Amino acid sequence: GMRLVGPNCVGVMDTFLPLDTTFITNMPAKGAIGFVSHSGAICGGTIDWANSVGVGFSRIVSLGNQLDVDIADGIHLLDQDANTRVISVYAEGLPDGRKFVDMAASVYRRKPIVMLKAGLTAAGSRAVSSHTGAMAGSAVAYGAACHRAGVLAVHTLQEQNDVAMALATQPLPTGNRVALLTNAGGPAALAADELGKYGLCLANLAMDTKMKLLGATPPGTQRDNPVDMLGGPESVMFRDAGQILLDDPGVDMLMSIFVPQALTPVNAVAQSVIDSARQGHKPVICCLVGGDSITEAVQLLNTNGVPFYQDPNRASRALAGLVQYQQLRKRESLKPIPVIDVDADRVRALLAAVWQNRGAGFIPPNVAVQILSAYGIPVPLSAIAGSAEEAIRIAEGFKHPVAIKIVADGIIHKADVGGIFLNLQDAAEVREAYNRIVRDNPLWRVLIQSMVPPGQEVIVGMQRDPQFGPLLMFGTGGAYVEISHDVAFRLAPLCRHDAFDMIRGTIAGQILQGVRGDQPRDIDSTVDVLLRVGQLANDFHCISELDINPLIISAQGEGCWAVDGRIAIDQMPV
């Protein structure tokens, strides 16, 4: 059937048909960038910029309020377009976040997706809501979604266009080593610093390359990297020296930097950079640091497939985009593998009973323990006691030592109210701990747990995002998790490779591997818990949040224990 684009949009453009249904003044030139945007104004501004600097586009789609066709559909449309090499996206709301993730994940290995999203702060979210009526979603969830989707997330319109230009015109590099060819040391120093921020490095030039540069550069040239030809190189030297650098097997990319001066015509330099790019099979970009004098050269570069950048920081980010996309294309599949050795029926029955008796909110801790256990997550022996005598009987059955924790509605952080006692060795200690916790509150009870071996404390959590669904968290656990901010996030469910990667991205994960003489901890069992929590969240949409804090990780090969679990539900389980 017929699809609807909009409402509240400016329409669509196809520069190759050609077709223009918009009221934007001019169409851009033909190019390889496809652009899908919620904002018609950003479409118009982008087109005006593109025409001023000679950048081409293939298709432009303005979605507006996306009553029917949405961002995922726009990505699919541009994926099917033979003239589109890069998909550029400006998004405000992603109401069906998983549809976007699944579509982008199916496309990104064929075509890079460069995405800018508004509404990632409270103020931005309000602006998005007032603009398109869209729910913006959280920045953390969006970052996790981009990771799963294989999207290159950017933060400004300028960065979006810079990265898209490089991807649309340049071959992908085989490594991260950059050669800088310049007539000015300052911009080259800035470029070197910025490249390092993104994990790129200056190439170590071969001795043969340095010898060849003797005949292709002015006397006094600094022939290490950066290759600084000082103030007065002939324009043809940017071609000849550039080609020598591109021929060096230790160079993966070339950035030519030129600051206009009286001796060397800037247009001739631009043409020399174009000539060097045409002779090689490696990325070449050009940074011209100037204003009025470079106007024609900018058009010359962009229309001949060498992207222009006005400052070395932008040029460095563009090269980083090429490397990042190459890494995305080569990464392992992140397709989740279902965890099947779980007792979903048991969990469904437990949650249904809680919903019937209590409704929405946090479920009793003893039920949370049973749910975690049903999904194969190791938990200590646990039971609820409503009197000191009952607590003593349970502790004797578990065999000392035991832990006692407060169970009371409204108390979430037990340690804050003195509601946790550990390593209780006998009945007297159990009685004393019970009395100190319950005091004169007859409705309060306690959870008795067997003590587990000591280990490293981490946190595993889940929060259900309204746009992207269950979001897993891993990081440093214990009482100070909110202060340390040492956490990583992923969409759930996830695969084993992504779980390992999630752990490695935190300080807690690095400590788990063993540092400063400490023995390594059981990372495999930690990964298993992440997979099982992700499966639990995926299977039961009624679970709105979940925390295991701490998850205690024993030595390698000795497993882990979920010693404290909180689970909240917000709807009837199905």
C-alpha positions in Angstrom: 0.0 0.0 0.0 0.9 3.6 -0.1 3.2 5.0 2.6 3.0 8.4 4.2 6.0 10.7 4.8 5.3 13.4 7.5 3.3 15.3 8.4 5.2 18.5 9.4 8.0 17.9 6.9 9.4 19.5 3.8 9.3 16.4 1.6 12.0 14.4 -0.3 14.7 14.9 -2.9 16.5 12.6 -5.3 19.3 14.2 -7.1 19.7 11.4 -9.6 16.1 11.1 -10.9 15.9 14.1 -10.4 13.0 14.7 -8.0 12.3 17.6 -5.7 9.0 17.7 -3.7 10.3 20.3 -1.2 10.1 24.1 -1.0 13.9 24.3 -0.3 15.5 26.9 -2.7 18.0 24.6 -4.5 18.8 20.9 -4.8 22.4 19.9 -4.0 24.7 18.4 -6.5 24.7 14.6 -7.1 26.7 12.8 -4.5 27.0 9.7 -2.4 25.5 10.9 1.0 21.9 10.0 1.7 20.3 12.1 4.5 17.2 11.3 6.5 16.1 13.9 9.1 13.2 14.6 11.4 13.8 18.3 11.0 13.0 20.0 7.7 15.0 23.1 8.7 18.1 21.0 9.2 17.6 19.6 5.8 17.4 23.1 4.3 20.4 24.3 6.2 22.4 21.3 5.2 21.6 21.7 1.6 22.5 25.4 1.7 25.9 24.5 3.2 26.5 21.7 0.7 25.9 24.0 -2.2 28.3 26.5 -0.8 31.2 24.1 -0.5 30.6 21.6 -3.4 29.4 18.6 -1.4 26.8 16.3 -3.1 23.9 14.2 -1.8 22.0 11.3 -3.3 18.7 11.4 -1.5 17.3 13.6 1.2 14.2 12.6 3.2 12.4 14.9 5.7 10.3 12.8 8.1 8.7 15.5 10.3 6.4 13.8 12.9 6.9 10.3 11.3 3.2 9.3 11.5 4.1 6.3 9.2 7.6 6.3 7.6 10.2 6.6 10.4 14.0 6.6 10.8 14.3 2.9 10.4 12.3 3.1 7.1 14.5 5.9 6.0 17.6 3.9 6.6 16.1 1.0 4.7 15.3 3.3 1.8 18.8 4.7 1.6 20.3 1.2 1.9 18.3 0.1 -1.2 19.5 3.2 -3.2 22.5 2.3 -5.4 23.6 5.9 -5.5 23.9 6.2 -1.7 27.2 5.2 -0.1 26.8 6.8 3.3 23.6 7.1 5.4 23.5 10.3 7.5 20.7 10.6 10.1 19.4 13.4 12.2 16.9 12.1 14.8 14.8 13.6 17.5 12.6 10.7 18.7 12.8 6.9 18.2 9.5 5.6 19.5 10.2 2.1 18.2 13.9 2.0 19.3 14.3 -1.7 18.7 13.1 -1.4 15.1 15.8 1.3 14.5 18.4 -0.9 16.1 17.5 -4.0 14.1 17.4 -2.1 10.8 20.7 -0.3 11.4 22.3 -3.5 12.5 21.3 -5.2 9.3 22.7 -2.4 7.2 25.9 -1.0 8.7 28.3 -3.6 7.3 27.2 -2.5 3.8 26.9 1.2 4.3 28.1 3.4 7.2 25.4 5.1 9.3 26.4 8.5 10.8 23.9 9.7 13.3 23.2 12.8 15.3 20.4 12.8 17.9 18.8 15.7 19.7 17.1 15.5 23.1 19.8 13.8 25.1 19.6 16.3 27.9 16.6 17.5 29.9 16.4 20.8 28.0 17.0 19.1 24.7 14.3 16.5 25.5 11.8 19.3 26.2 12.7 21.0 23.0 12.2 17.8 21.0 8.9 17.1 22.6 7.6 20.6 21.7 9.0 20.3 18.2 7.8 16.9 17.0 5.9 15.5 20.0 8.6 12.7 20.2 10.0 11.1 23.4 13.7 11.7 23.3 14.9 8.8 25.5 18.0 8.7 27.7 21.6 9.4 26.5 22.8 6.2 28.1 20.2 4.0 26.3 20.9 5.8 23.0 24.6 5.1 23.4 24.0 1.4 24.0 21.6 1.3 21.0 24.2 2.9 18.7 26.7 0.3 19.9 24.4 -2.6 19.1 23.2 -1.0 15.8 26.7 -0.3 14.5 26.1 3.4 14.2 28.7 6.1 14.3 27.3 8.6 16.8 28.3 12.2 16.4 27.6 15.3 18.5 27.2 18.2 16.1 26.0 18.9 12.6 29.5 19.9 11.6 30.9 16.6 12.9 28.2 14.7 11.1 28.9 16.3 7.8 32.7 16.0 8.2 32.5 12.3 8.9 30.0 11.6 6.2 32.1 13.4 3.6 35.1 11.3 4.4 33.1 8.0 4.3 31.4 9.0 1.0 34.6 9.8 -0.9 37.5 7.8 0.6 38.6 4.2 0.7 38.7 2.6 4.1 42.1 2.5 5.7 43.8 -0.8 6.7 45.2 0.8 9.9 45.4 3.9 12.1 48.7 5.4 11.0 48.6 8.9 9.5 51.1 10.9 7.6 50.9 14.7 7.9 52.2 16.9 5.0 52.2 20.6 5.8 53.7 24.0 5.3 52.9 25.0 8.9 54.0 23.4 12.1 51.2 24.7 14.3 48.3 23.2 12.6 50.2 19.9 12.2 50.8 19.9 16.0 47.1 20.4 16.6 46.3 17.5 14.2 48.8 15.2 16.0 47.2 15.9 19.4 43.6 15.4 18.0 44.5 12.2 16.2 45.8 10.8 19.5 42.5 11.5 21.2 40.8 9.0 18.8 43.4 6.3 19.0 45.2 7.3 15.7 48.9 7.8 15.5 51.6 9.4 13.4 53.2 6.9 11.0 56.8 6.1 11.4 58.3 6.8 8.0 60.6 4.3 6.4 64.2 5.5 5.7 63.6 5.0 2.0 60.6 7.3 2.2 62.7 10.0 3.9 65.4 9.7 1.3 62.9 10.1 -1.5 61.5 13.2 0.1 64.9 14.9 -0.2 64.2 15.4 -3.9 60.6 16.3 -3.6 60.6 18.9 -0.9 62.3 22.3 -0.3 65.7 22.5 1.5 65.3 22.5 5.3 62.1 20.4 5.2 61.5 18.4 8.4 61.3 14.9 6.9 60.1 13.1 9.9 56.3 12.9 10.5 54.8 15.6 10.3 56.6 16.4 7.1 56.9 20.2 7.4 57.9 21.9 4.1 58.0 25.3 5.9 56.8 28.5 4.4 57.4 28.3 0.7 56.9 24.9 -1.0 56.0 24.8 -4.6 52.4 23.6 -5.2 53.6 20.5 -7.1 55.4 19.3 -4.0 52.1 18.5 -2.3 51.5 16.1 -5.2 55.0 14.5 -5.3 55.7 14.4 -1.6 52.1 13.2 -1.0 52.6 10.3 -3.4 55.9 9.3 -1.7 54.1 9.2 1.6 51.2 7.2 0.2 53.7 4.7 -1.2 55.1 4.0 2.2 53.7 0.7 3.5 53.7 2.1 7.1 51.3 4.9 6.1 47.6 4.2 6.1 46.2 7.7 5.5 47.4 11.2 4.4 46.4 14.6 5.7 47.7 17.5 3.7 47.6 20.8 5.6 48.2 24.2 3.9 48.1 27.7 5.3 47.8 30.2 2.4 50.7 32.5 1.7 51.9 34.7 -1.1 54.4 32.4 -2.7 52.2 29.3 -3.4 48.8 29.6 -5.1 46.2 27.8 -3.0 44.2 26.5 -6.0 47.3 24.9 -7.3 48.0 23.2 -4.0 44.4 21.9 -3.9 44.9 20.4 -7.4 48.2 18.8 -6.4 46.5 17.2 -3.4 43.7 15.9 -5.8 46.4 14.5 -8.1 48.1 12.6 -5.3 44.8 11.2 -4.1 44.0 9.9 -7.6 47.3 8.0 -7.8 46.8 6.1 -4.6 44.4 3.7 -2.9 44.6 5.2 0.6 42.5 8.0 2.2 43.6 11.5 1.5 42.0 14.6 3.0 43.0 18.2 2.9 43.0 20.9 5.6 43.1 24.5 4.3 43.4 26.9 7.2 42.1 30.2 5.8 39.1 32.2 4.8 38.4 34.3 1.6 41.5 33.0 -0.2 40.4 29.4 -0.1 36.9 29.7 -1.4 37.6 28.3 -4.9 40.0 25.7 -3.6 37.3 24.3 -1.3 34.9 23.8 -4.2 37.8 22.3 -6.2 38.6 19.8 -3.5 35.1 18.6 -2.7 33.9 18.3 -6.3 36.9 16.2 -7.1 36.4 13.8 -4.2 39.0 15.1 -1.7 37.1 16.3 1.4 38.1 19.7 2.7 38.3 20.7 6.4 39.0 24.2 7.7 40.9 23.2 10.8 43.0 20.2 11.7 40.8 19.0 14.6 37.9 18.5 12.2 40.2 16.7 9.7 41.4 14.4 12.4 37.9 13.5 13.5 37.0 12.7 9.9 40.0 10.3 9.6 38.9 8.8 13.0 35.5 8.1 11.5 37.1 6.1 8.7 39.0 4.0 11.2 36.0 3.6 13.5 33.8 2.4 10.6 36.4 -0.1 9.5 36.5 -1.5 13.0 32.7 -1.7 13.1 32.7 -3.7 9.8 35.2 -6.2 11.1 33.8 -6.7 14.6 32.2 -10.0 15.6 28.4 -10.4 15.3 26.5 -9.0 18.3 23.5 -11.1 17.7 22.2 -12.4 21.1 22.3 -16.1 21.7 19.2 -17.2 23.8 19.9 -18.8 27.2 17.6 -21.9 27.3 18.4 -23.6 30.6 16.1 -21.4 32.6 12.7 -22.1 34.3 10.5 -19.4 32.9 7.3 -21.1 34.1 8.5 -20.9 37.7 9.3 -17.2 37.3 6.0 -16.5 35.7 4.2 -18.1 38.6 6.2 -16.3 41.2 5.6 -12.9 39.5 1.9 -13.6 39.0 1.5 -14.3 42.7 3.3 -11.1 43.7 1.2 -9.0 41.2 -2.0 -10.5 42.6 -1.0 -9.8 46.3 1.0 -6.6 46.0 0.6 -5.0 42.6 3.4 -2.9 41.1 6.6 -2.2 43.0 9.6 -4.0 44.4 8.9 -7.7 45.0 9.9 -9.4 48.4 13.6 -10.2 48.6 13.0 -13.9 49.1 11.0 -14.0 45.9 13.7 -12.1 44.1 16.2 -14.8 45.2 13.9 -17.5 43.8 13.6 -15.7 40.5 17.3 -15.3 40.1 17.9 -18.9 41.0 15.3 -20.1 38.5 17.3 -18.4 35.8 20.5 -20.1 36.9 22.1 -17.2 38.7 23.9 -18.5 41.8 22.4 -17.3 45.1 23.1 -18.1 48.7 20.6 -20.1 50.9 17.9 -17.6 51.8 14.8 -17.4 53.9 12.5 -14.8 55.6 12.1 -14.7 59.4 9.5 -12.9 61.3 10.8 -13.4 64.8 14.2 -13.9 66.6 13.4 -17.5 67.2 12.6 -18.2 63.6 15.8 -16.4 62.6 17.8 -18.6 64.9 16.2 -21.8 63.5 16.9 -20.8 60.0 20.5 -19.8 60.7 21.1 -23.2 62.4 19.7 -25.0 59.4 22.0 -23.0 57.0 24.9 -23.5 59.4 26.8 -20.5 60.6 28.1 -18.0 59.6 25.0 -16.1 58.2 24.0 -12.6 57.2 20.8 -10.9 58.3 19.2 -8.1 56.2 16.2 -5.9 56.9 13.0 -6.5 54.9 10.7 -3.5 55.1 8.6 -1.6 52.6 10.1 1.7 51.6 13.7 0.8 52.6 15.8 0.2 49.5 19.4 0.9 50.7 19.6 -1.4 53.7 23.1 -0.3 54.8 21.9 3.3 55.1 19.6 2.4 58.0 21.9 -0.1 59.7 19.9 -3.0 58.2 22.7 -5.5 57.4 24.7 -7.7 59.7 27.3 -10.1 58.4 29.3 -13.1 59.6 27.0 -13.9 62.5 28.6 -17.0 64.2 26.0 -18.2 66.7 22.4 -17.9 68.0 23.3 -15.1 70.3 24.7 -12.9 67.5 21.6 -13.8 65.4 19.2 -12.7 68.1 21.1 -9.5 68.8 21.2 -8.6 65.1 17.5 -9.4 64.7 16.5 -7.2 67.7 18.7 -4.3 66.5 17.2 -4.4 63.0 13.5 -4.8 63.9 13.4 -2.8 67.1 9.8 -1.7 67.7 8.5 -2.3 64.2 6.3 -5.4 64.2 5.8 -5.3 60.5 9.5 -5.5 59.7 11.1 -8.8 59.0 14.6 -10.1 58.1 16.2 -12.1 55.4 18.6 -14.8 56.6 21.3 -15.8 54.1 24.3 -18.1 54.3 27.6 -16.3 53.9 29.5 -16.8 50.7 33.3 -16.8 50.1 34.9 -13.3 49.9 35.6 -11.8 46.5 35.4 -8.7 44.3 32.1 -6.8 44.5 30.4 -5.7 41.3 27.0 -4.6 40.3 24.7 -6.0 37.6 21.6 -4.1 36.9 18.7 -3.7 34.4 16.5 -0.7 33.7 13.8 -0.8 31.0 14.0 2.1 28.7 10.7 3.2 27.1 12.3 3.4 23.6 15.0 0.7 23.6 13.7 -1.8 26.1 15.9 -3.6 28.7 19.2 -1.9 29.3 21.9 -3.9 31.2 24.5 -2.3 33.5 27.8 -3.7 34.8 30.4 -2.0 37.0 31.9 -1.4 40.4 29.5 -2.6 43.1 28.9 -1.9 46.7 27.7 1.1 48.6 29.4 3.7 46.4 28.2 2.7 42.9 26.4 6.0 42.4 29.6 7.9 43.2 32.1 5.9 41.3 30.2 6.0 38.0 32.4 3.0 36.8 29.7 1.4 34.8 29.0 0.2 31.2 25.7 -0.3 29.5 24.4 -2.7 26.8 21.0 -3.5 25.3 19.6 -6.9 26.5 19.7 -9.6 25.7 23.3 -9.8 24.5 25.9 -12.2 23.2 28.9 -13.6 25.1 31.4 -11.5 23.1 29.5 -8.3 23.9 29.3 -9.3 27.6 33.1 -9.7 27.8 33.5 -6.4 26.0 31.1 -4.7 28.4 33.1 -6.0 31.4 36.5 -5.0 29.9 35.3 -1.4 29.4 35.1 -0.8 33.2 37.7 -0.4 35.9 36.0 -3.2 37.8 36.5 -5.5 34.8 40.2 -4.6 34.6 40.5 -5.5 38.3 38.7 -8.8 37.7 41.6 -9.8 35.3 44.1 -9.4 38.2 46.2 -6.3 38.9 49.2 -5.6 41.1 49.6 -9.2 42.1 45.9 -10.0 42.8 44.6 -13.3 41.5 42.2 -13.1 38.5 38.5 -13.5 39.3 36.0 -15.7 37.6 35.1 -13.6 34.6 33.4 -16.5 32.8 30.8 -16.8 35.5 30.3 -13.1 35.5 29.6 -13.2 31.8 27.1 -16.0 32.4 25.2 -13.9 34.9 25.0 -11.0 32.5 23.6 -13.3 29.8 21.0 -14.7 32.2 19.9 -11.4 33.6 19.6 -10.1 30.0 17.5 -13.2 29.1 15.3 -12.7 32.2 14.7 -9.0 31.3 13.9 -10.0 27.7 11.5 -12.8 28.7 9.5 -10.7 31.3 8.5 -7.2 30.1 6.8 -6.7 33.5 10.2 -6.4 35.1 10.9 -2.7 35.1 14.2 -2.7 37.0 16.6 -5.1 38.6 19.8 -4.8 40.7 22.2 -7.4 41.9 24.5 -5.4 44.2 26.8 -6.9 45.1 27.5 -9.8 42.8 30.6 -11.3 44.6 33.1 -12.7 42.1 35.3 -15.5 43.5 38.7 -16.6 42.2 39.0 -17.9 38.7 37.0 -21.1 38.3 35.2 -20.7 41.6 32.1 -18.9 40.4 30.2 -15.9 41.7 27.2 -15.2 44.0 24.3 -12.8 43.8 24.0 -11.9 47.5 21.5 -9.0 47.2 18.9 -8.7 44.5 16.1 -6.2 44.0 13.4 -6.6 41.3 10.6 -4.3 40.5 7.5 -5.0 38.3 5.1 -2.5 36.8 2.6 -4.6 35.0 0.9 -8.0 35.1 3.3 -10.8 34.0 2.4 -12.7 30.8 
